[in-house]
Amino acid sequence: MKTTVRLPPLVTVDGSGLIAEIEEYLASLPAPARIAVPYVSPLGSTLQAWNAGYPTPRLTLLDRLTHRPARPVPVSSAGHLRLTSRYIDAFGWLQGAMWDSAGRVCLLGAQAAVLAHGYGTPATVTTARVQLMEILHATGRPVRSPDEYNDRPTTRQADIHQLLDRAAARAQRLGL
């Protein structure tokens, strides 16, 4: 025996008036205020190493047998300048000395530290310093060296980061 279930006819309600009323109400509300600051995660942030994104220099078997340091990681002059800025950001900035006991470094000290950690070659550093000088002279700051600019009493850490950023952009544009 087959049983059939009969459902009552569907009732349709015309909700267009209700929808129009809701849309009118929503349109009358003030626009939400835009947040002027970037979103900050309530979970916090993770500190990244100053050399994040770059491989660490690794000793090969031949390096170990001959007691020599690992081959440097090849970086462009633009990459060296970015790493220098990151290094200063991570360890602190200093004027009047290459480094201090707290680990803070000046511009030259940061470049030397990046090189000593195995990123780039002395030629890379030389090319990067030429780019720094080009930016200093192009922006109307005639100095004999980037170190002289670093040690000026009017120079701030933000100025050094801006200088490194501009020089890195120039080196990138030139393919250095």
C-alpha positions as YAML, in Angstrom:
chain: A
units: angstrom
residues:
- id: 1
  name: MET
  ca: [0.00, 0.00, 0.00]
- id: 2
  name: LYS
  ca: [1.30, 3.36, -1.01]
- id: 3
  name: THR
  ca: [0.83, 6.37, 1.23]
- id: 4
  name: THR
  ca: [0.91, 9.87, -0.08]
- id: 5
  name: VAL
  ca: [1.40, 12.85, 2.11]
- id: 6
  name: ARG
  ca: [-0.45, 15.96, 1.20]
- id: 7
  name: LEU
  ca: [1.17, 19.26, 2.08]
- id: 8
  name: PRO
  ca: [-0.83, 22.41, 2.54]
- id: 9
  name: PRO
  ca: [-0.48, 24.92, -0.27]
- id: 10
  name: LEU
  ca: [2.54, 27.21, 0.09]
- id: 11
  name: VAL
  ca: [1.77, 30.65, 1.31]
- id: 12
  name: THR
  ca: [3.60, 33.38, -0.52]
- id: 13
  name: VAL
  ca: [4.09, 36.70, 1.16]
- id: 14
  name: ASP
  ca: [4.96, 39.81, -0.75]
- id: 15
  name: GLY
  ca: [7.97, 41.16, 1.14]
- id: 16
  name: SER
  ca: [8.88, 43.94, -1.28]
- id: 17
  name: GLY
  ca: [7.39, 46.60, 1.01]
- id: 18
  name: LEU
  ca: [9.39, 45.31, 3.97]
- id: 19
  name: ILE
  ca: [12.61, 45.20, 1.92]
- id: 20
  name: ALA
  ca: [12.09, 48.76, 0.71]
- id: 21
  name: GLU
  ca: [11.50, 49.93, 4.30]
- id: 22
  name: ILE
  ca: [14.70, 48.21, 5.51]
- id: 23
  name: GLU
  ca: [16.76, 49.68, 2.66]
- id: 24
  name: GLU
  ca: [15.38, 53.15, 3.41]
- id: 25
  name: TYR
  ca: [16.29, 52.77, 7.08]
- id: 26
  name: LEU
  ca: [19.83, 51.57, 6.28]
- id: 27
  name: ALA
  ca: [20.34, 54.45, 3.86]
- id: 28
  name: SER
  ca: [19.38, 56.93, 6.58]
- id: 29
  name: LEU
  ca: [22.14, 55.69, 8.90]
- id: 30
  name: PRO
  ca: [25.45, 57.61, 8.93]
- id: 31
  name: ALA
  ca: [28.30, 56.04, 7.02]
- id: 32
  name: PRO
  ca: [30.65, 54.00, 9.21]
- id: 33
  name: ALA
  ca: [33.78, 55.88, 10.22]
- id: 34
  name: ARG
  ca: [36.92, 54.81, 8.42]
- id: 35
  name: ILE
  ca: [39.68, 53.61, 10.67]
- id: 36
  name: ALA
  ca: [42.74, 55.77, 10.07]
- id: 37
  name: VAL
  ca: [45.22, 53.30, 11.53]
- id: 38
  name: PRO
  ca: [46.17, 49.95, 10.03]
- id: 39
  name: TYR
  ca: [44.64, 46.84, 11.48]
- id: 40
  name: VAL
  ca: [46.62, 45.38, 14.36]
- id: 41
  name: SER
  ca: [46.00, 41.78, 15.23]
- id: 42
  name: PRO
  ca: [44.79, 41.28, 18.80]
- id: 43
  name: LEU
  ca: [47.00, 38.21, 18.89]
- id: 44
  name: GLY
  ca: [50.17, 40.30, 18.56]
- id: 45
  name: SER
  ca: [52.91, 39.99, 16.01]
- id: 46
  name: THR
  ca: [55.88, 37.75, 15.48]
- id: 47
  name: LEU
  ca: [59.37, 39.17, 15.54]
- id: 48
  name: GLN
  ca: [61.32, 38.33, 12.43]
- id: 49
  name: ALA
  ca: [65.05, 38.01, 12.18]
- id: 50
  name: TRP
  ca: [66.82, 40.85, 10.43]
- id: 51
  name: ASN
  ca: [67.91, 38.42, 7.70]
- id: 52
  name: ALA
  ca: [64.46, 36.86, 7.17]
- id: 53
  name: GLY
  ca: [63.98, 35.80, 3.58]
- id: 54
  name: TYR
  ca: [67.68, 35.28, 2.96]
- id: 55
  name: PRO
  ca: [69.38, 31.91, 3.37]
- id: 56
  name: THR
  ca: [71.98, 31.65, 6.09]
- id: 57
  name: PRO
  ca: [75.53, 30.90, 4.94]
- id: 58
  name: ARG
  ca: [76.29, 27.17, 5.34]
- id: 59
  name: LEU
  ca: [79.66, 25.52, 5.70]
- id: 60
  name: THR
  ca: [80.38, 22.86, 3.11]
- id: 61
  name: LEU
  ca: [82.49, 19.81, 3.86]
- id: 62
  name: LEU
  ca: [85.43, 21.43, 2.05]
- id: 63
  name: ASP
  ca: [84.97, 24.59, 4.15]
- id: 64
  name: ARG
  ca: [85.16, 22.49, 7.31]
- id: 65
  name: LEU
  ca: [88.21, 20.55, 6.13]
- id: 66
  name: THR
  ca: [90.11, 23.69, 5.17]
- id: 67
  name: HIS
  ca: [88.91, 25.68, 8.23]
- id: 68
  name: ARG
  ca: [87.61, 28.53, 6.14]
- id: 69
  name: PRO
  ca: [84.38, 30.49, 6.55]
- id: 70
  name: ALA
  ca: [81.29, 29.65, 4.53]
- id: 71
  name: ARG
  ca: [80.92, 31.20, 1.12]
- id: 72
  name: PRO
  ca: [78.97, 34.44, 1.28]
- id: 73
  name: VAL
  ca: [75.34, 34.42, 0.23]
- id: 74
  name: PRO
  ca: [75.13, 36.39, -3.01]
- id: 75
  name: VAL
  ca: [73.04, 39.54, -2.56]
- id: 76
  name: SER
  ca: [72.65, 42.55, -4.79]
- id: 77
  name: SER
  ca: [73.66, 46.01, -3.62]
- id: 78
  name: ALA
  ca: [69.96, 46.80, -3.20]
- id: 79
  name: GLY
  ca: [69.56, 43.69, -1.04]
- id: 80
  name: HIS
  ca: [72.61, 44.68, 1.00]
- id: 81
  name: LEU
  ca: [71.14, 48.13, 1.66]
- id: 82
  name: ARG
  ca: [67.81, 46.62, 2.74]
- id: 83
  name: LEU
  ca: [69.60, 44.17, 5.04]
- id: 84
  name: THR
  ca: [71.60, 47.07, 6.49]
- id: 85
  name: SER
  ca: [68.39, 48.92, 7.30]
- id: 86
  name: ARG
  ca: [66.91, 45.80, 8.89]
- id: 87
  name: TYR
  ca: [70.08, 45.27, 10.93]
- id: 88
  name: ILE
  ca: [69.93, 48.81, 12.31]
- id: 89
  name: ASP
  ca: [66.25, 48.34, 13.08]
- id: 90
  name: ALA
  ca: [66.92, 45.08, 14.92]
- id: 91
  name: PHE
  ca: [69.98, 46.11, 16.96]
- id: 92
  name: GLY
  ca: [69.69, 49.88, 17.27]
- id: 93
  name: TRP
  ca: [71.40, 52.89, 15.80]
- id: 94
  name: LEU
  ca: [74.43, 54.77, 17.06]
- id: 95
  name: GLN
  ca: [76.39, 57.92, 16.27]
- id: 96
  name: GLY
  ca: [80.07, 58.54, 16.82]
- id: 97
  name: ALA
  ca: [81.22, 54.91, 16.91]
- id: 98
  name: MET
  ca: [80.85, 51.82, 14.73]
- id: 99
  name: TRP
  ca: [79.20, 49.84, 17.55]
- id: 100
  name: ASP
  ca: [78.81, 49.84, 21.29]
- id: 101
  name: SER
  ca: [78.55, 47.25, 24.04]
- id: 102
  name: ALA
  ca: [74.72, 47.21, 23.75]
- id: 103
  name: GLY
  ca: [75.01, 46.04, 20.13]
- id: 104
  name: ARG
  ca: [73.89, 49.30, 18.51]
- id: 105
  name: VAL
  ca: [75.65, 50.16, 15.25]
- id: 106
  name: CYS
  ca: [76.19, 53.12, 12.98]
- id: 107
  name: LEU
  ca: [75.63, 52.95, 9.24]
- id: 108
  name: LEU
  ca: [79.15, 51.66, 8.55]
- id: 109
  name: GLY
  ca: [78.94, 49.23, 11.47]
- id: 110
  name: ALA
  ca: [75.68, 47.81, 10.12]
- id: 111
  name: GLN
  ca: [77.18, 47.37, 6.66]
- id: 112
  name: ALA
  ca: [80.20, 45.65, 8.17]
- id: 113
  name: ALA
  ca: [77.96, 43.40, 10.29]
- id: 114
  name: VAL
  ca: [75.87, 42.37, 7.27]
- id: 115
  name: LEU
  ca: [79.07, 41.53, 5.43]
- id: 116
  name: ALA
  ca: [80.51, 39.69, 8.44]
- id: 117
  name: HIS
  ca: [77.34, 37.58, 8.72]
- id: 118
  name: GLY
  ca: [78.06, 36.32, 5.20]
- id: 119
  name: TYR
  ca: [75.81, 38.42, 2.99]
- id: 120
  name: GLY
  ca: [77.51, 39.80, -0.09]
- id: 121
  name: THR
  ca: [81.11, 40.63, -0.82]
- id: 122
  name: PRO
  ca: [83.30, 43.70, -0.24]
- id: 123
  name: ALA
  ca: [82.49, 44.72, -3.83]
- id: 124
  name: THR
  ca: [78.78, 44.62, -2.98]
- id: 125
  name: VAL
  ca: [79.39, 46.92, -0.01]
- id: 126
  name: THR
  ca: [81.45, 49.31, -2.13]
- id: 127
  name: THR
  ca: [78.72, 49.54, -4.76]
- id: 128
  name: ALA
  ca: [76.12, 50.09, -2.02]
- id: 129
  name: ARG
  ca: [78.18, 52.91, -0.48]
- id: 130
  name: VAL
  ca: [78.46, 54.58, -3.89]
- id: 131
  name: GLN
  ca: [74.66, 54.48, -4.13]
- id: 132
  name: LEU
  ca: [74.41, 56.07, -0.69]
- id: 133
  name: MET
  ca: [76.71, 58.87, -1.80]
- id: 134
  name: GLU
  ca: [74.70, 59.38, -4.99]
- id: 135
  name: ILE
  ca: [71.50, 59.82, -2.97]
- id: 136
  name: LEU
  ca: [73.17, 62.14, -0.46]
- id: 137
  name: HIS
  ca: [74.48, 64.41, -3.21]
- id: 138
  name: ALA
  ca: [71.25, 64.25, -5.23]
- id: 139
  name: THR
  ca: [69.25, 65.38, -2.19]
- id: 140
  name: GLY
  ca: [71.51, 68.35, -1.48]
- id: 141
  name: ARG
  ca: [73.56, 66.89, 1.36]
- id: 142
  name: PRO
  ca: [77.16, 67.17, 0.17]
- id: 143
  name: VAL
  ca: [79.27, 65.09, 2.53]
- id: 144
  name: ARG
  ca: [82.55, 63.24, 2.11]
- id: 145
  name: SER
  ca: [81.09, 59.90, 3.21]
- id: 146
  name: PRO
  ca: [77.85, 58.35, 4.43]
- id: 147
  name: ASP
  ca: [79.53, 58.02, 7.82]
- id: 148
  name: GLU
  ca: [79.94, 61.78, 8.08]
- id: 149
  name: TYR
  ca: [76.20, 62.13, 7.43]
- id: 150
  name: ASN
  ca: [75.47, 59.41, 10.04]
- id: 151
  name: ASP
  ca: [77.44, 61.31, 12.71]
- id: 152
  name: ARG
  ca: [75.92, 64.74, 12.12]
- id: 153
  name: PRO
  ca: [74.04, 65.99, 15.20]
- id: 154
  name: THR
  ca: [70.95, 66.73, 13.08]
- id: 155
  name: THR
  ca: [70.74, 63.21, 11.62]
- id: 156
  name: ARG
  ca: [68.17, 60.87, 13.13]
- id: 157
  name: GLN
  ca: [67.65, 57.12, 12.77]
- id: 158
  name: ALA
  ca: [64.65, 57.73, 10.50]
- id: 159
  name: ASP
  ca: [66.93, 59.75, 8.19]
- id: 160
  name: ILE
  ca: [69.31, 56.78, 7.92]
- id: 161
  name: HIS
  ca: [66.45, 54.39, 7.12]
- id: 162
  name: GLN
  ca: [65.12, 56.79, 4.49]
- id: 163
  name: LEU
  ca: [68.59, 57.14, 2.97]
- id: 164
  name: LEU
  ca: [69.02, 53.36, 2.84]
- id: 165
  name: ASP
  ca: [65.56, 52.92, 1.32]
- id: 166
  name: ARG
  ca: [66.18, 55.50, -1.41]
- id: 167
  name: ALA
  ca: [69.62, 54.07, -2.19]
- id: 168
  name: ALA
  ca: [68.17, 50.54, -2.36]
- id: 169
  name: ALA
  ca: [65.45, 51.71, -4.74]
- id: 170
  name: ARG
  ca: [68.05, 53.41, -6.93]
- id: 171
  name: ALA
  ca: [70.29, 50.35, -6.93]
- id: 172
  name: GLN
  ca: [67.30, 48.14, -7.78]
- id: 173
  name: ARG
  ca: [66.33, 50.45, -10.64]
- id: 174
  name: LEU
  ca: [69.90, 50.32, -11.97]
- id: 175
  name: GLY
  ca: [70.07, 46.55, -11.57]
- id: 176
  name: LEU
  ca: [72.89, 46.67, -9.03]
...
